[in-house]
Amino acid sequence: MTETDYRRKLNELNRLLNDPEAPLQPQLVWTLLAEIAHHDAGRVAAPDAHGHAG
């Protein structure tokens, strides 16, 4: 997932959870959370230039 996709998914999740006019879509919320978590896990686990996990 590109950084643009990542930001778009975060923004959509934020909208779904915080906009009182947005209809509740539990399946979409869970899907976005899973995709964001997967992306974040890859970012955290990747070692930096010194070999340390981020």
N, C-alpha and C positions, 0 to 999 in steps of 0.2 A: 504494500500500500504506500502510495506517495504521501509526502507531508501535506499536500493539498487535500487529498482524500481523508487523511487523518483529521485535519482541522474541520473539514466539512462534516464528518461524522460526529465530532465533538460538539459542533454547533447545533447539529440536528438533535442530538441527545439532550443538550441543554434546553433547546426549544421544547421538546416533548415533555421534559420534566418540569419546566418552570413557566411555560406560557399557559395561563389559565384558559385561554381560548383554544389551545391545541387539544384535539381529541386524544384520549388515552389509547395507546397502541402497545400493549405489553410485549407482543412478539417482536415488534420493531425495536423497542427499548432493549430487550435481551440480546437481540442480534447485534445491535450497535455496541453494547457493552462487551460482548464476546470479541468482536472485531477490534475494538480499541484495546482491550486487555491483551489480546494476542500481539498486537503491534507494540504495546508497551513492554511486554515480556521480552520481545526480541531486542528492544532498545536497551533494556536493563542488563540482559545477559551478555550482550556483545562486549568483549574486552576492549579497553582503550589502548592507546599506543604503548602503554607500559605493561600491558597484560592484565590489568585489573578490570573486574566486572564493574559496569557502570552503575 
